Structure formats: C-alpha cells, structure tokens
Amino acid sequence: MKRLLNGLVGACVLMILVACTNSPEVTTRKLQFLAKTDCELVYKARGAQVIENFCETEWKPVKVFIDDQKYSVNWIDEETSRYLFENGCGQTAGCYYELSLDRVTVNGRFTYITHVVKGEYTFEIDANENSRLLNETTSDLAS
C-alpha cells in the first residue's frame, strides 16, 4: 500500500512539473509586404497573413490569418493604411507586421517607413474579433 501511495504521489508531482514547464510557446512572425492589387495590400510570412482591403469597405476590411485562426476586423489605423496603399513604402522591406498568437489573442506591431515619416503602432485582436490600437509613434524623416 505504501508503494502504491508513493507511486501515485510521484506520478502527480511529475504531471505538475510537466504542466508547468510545457507552457505553449508564443512565436512572433514577421510578415513582409508581399503584394499590392487594385484593392488590397498583402503581408505574408509562414503560417500568417494580413490582407487589407480598400474596395469592400462595407465589411470588416482587415483579415488576419495566423496558424489555423482567422480574424476579420475593422481598421487598426485606417489613415496609415490608406496612405501606404496610395503612396507605398519608402524602402524595400520598409513596411511589415509582427504578429504573435497568445491562445486566441493576436498581439501585433506594424512598422512602416515612407519617404517623409517613420512610424509604428502596436495593437491586439481578441477572440471576438475586436481590434484595439495600443500605442502609436511617428517621427519625421525630413530632419
């Protein structure tokens, strides 16, 4: 009986250690600008994609695909997105998203460089497809 109890306690301790040390790993993906169509800007990386649609504005214009999850959200920063759609980035690889998935919440950062401004903003998208702009910074390059 004592052996059985010791074995049971040992197994429970082992299960607790495994549960505590094997927390899900959060991987950040860098999505580079891939293409511009007549209506869309597309950013892509392995296992993730962001599509900003400028023609179908009656629906949620931003689609985020990460792992096996899809989010449709309203504009995160519409003014910046429209400016980049019309004028493009100022540098090769000058516009990109960084995304990570924490269970069902997408944590993101968008960095951009135009010919006159450098900026970035951070945001999150929850499981209910609500996006929230967290922080935004810009600086003038005309110095």
C-alpha positions, 0 to 999 in steps of 0.5 A, a space after each residue: 500500500 505504501 508503494 502504491 501511495 508513493 507511486 501515485 504521489 510521484 506520478 502527480 508531482 511529475 504531471 505538475 512539473 510537466 504542466 508547468 514547464 510545457 507552457 505553449 510557446 508564443 512565436 512572433 512572425 514577421 510578415 513582409 509586404 508581399 503584394 499590392 492589387 487594385 484593392 488590397 495590400 498583402 503581408 505574408 510570412 509562414 503560417 500568417 497573413 494580413 490582407 487589407 482591403 480598400 474596395 469592400 469597405 462595407 465589411 470588416 476590411 482587415 483579415 488576419 490569418 495566423 496558424 489555423 485562426 482567422 480574424 476579420 476586423 475593422 481598421 487598426 489605423 485606417 489613415 496609415 493604411 490608406 496612405 501606404 496603399 496610395 503612396 507605398 513604402 519608402 524602402 524595400 522591406 520598409 513596411 511589415 507586421 509582427 504578429 504573435 498568437 497568445 491562445 486566441 489573442 493576436 498581439 501585433 506591431 506594424 512598422 512602416 517607413 515612407 519617404 517623409 515619416 517613420 512610424 509604428 503602432 502596436 495593437 491586439 485582436 481578441 477572440 471576438 474579433 475586436 481590434 484595439 490600437 495600443 500605442 502609436 509613434 511617428 517621427 519625421 524623416 525630413 530632419 
